[in-house]
Amino acid sequence: MKHVPKPTTDEDLIQEFLNKGGEVKKGKTKPMPDGLGLSNNQWGNTLTKEEKAAKKAAEETNKAAKKAKKA
């Protein structure tokens, strides 16, 4: 399949937007929910209480290690 560019390019539209006083900002995205399993075999399955506790404990130790490293 051929991809034929349109006569009005995106660059022209962007320049027109910027010339009218528009500005480009970097957007923020939300983090993924902690309860989702993100590997292929765990997709959509929520974590058990034990897994949540283990994950939270690991995060706490990582935070403590980073604080100790800075000091």
C-alpha positions in Angstrom: 0.0 0.0 0.0 1.4 3.4 -0.9 1.5 6.2 1.6 0.9 9.5 -0.4 1.5 12.6 1.7 -1.3 15.1 1.8 -0.8 18.5 0.3 -1.2 20.2 3.7 1.5 19.0 5.9 1.5 18.7 9.7 4.5 21.1 9.9 2.5 23.9 8.3 -0.3 23.4 10.8 2.1 23.3 13.7 3.8 26.5 12.6 0.4 28.3 12.2 -0.5 27.2 15.7 2.8 28.5 17.1 2.5 31.8 15.2 -0.9 32.4 16.7 0.6 32.2 20.2 0.1 28.5 20.9 2.7 26.7 22.9 3.9 23.1 23.2 3.8 21.5 26.7 5.0 18.2 27.9 2.0 16.2 29.2 1.9 14.0 32.3 0.7 10.5 32.2 -0.8 8.5 35.1 1.1 5.5 36.4 -0.4 2.1 35.8 -2.5 0.8 38.7 -0.4 -1.4 41.1 -3.0 -4.2 41.2 -2.6 -5.1 37.5 -0.4 -7.9 36.5 1.6 -6.7 33.5 3.4 -9.8 32.3 1.9 -11.9 29.5 0.6 -14.7 31.7 -0.7 -12.3 34.5 -2.4 -9.7 32.4 -5.5 -8.3 34.1 -5.2 -10.5 37.3 -5.0 -8.4 40.4 -2.3 -9.1 43.0 -3.1 -11.1 46.2 -2.7 -9.6 49.7 0.6 -11.4 50.1 2.0 -10.1 46.8 0.9 -6.6 47.6 2.6 -6.8 51.0 5.8 -8.1 49.4 5.8 -5.4 46.7 5.3 -2.7 49.3 8.1 -4.1 51.5 10.4 -4.1 48.5 9.5 -0.5 47.6 10.2 0.6 51.2 13.6 -1.1 51.2 14.5 0.6 47.9 13.5 4.0 49.3 15.6 3.4 52.4 18.5 2.3 50.3 18.3 5.5 48.1 18.1 7.7 51.2 21.2 6.0 52.7 23.0 6.4 49.4 22.3 10.2 49.2 23.5 10.8 52.8 
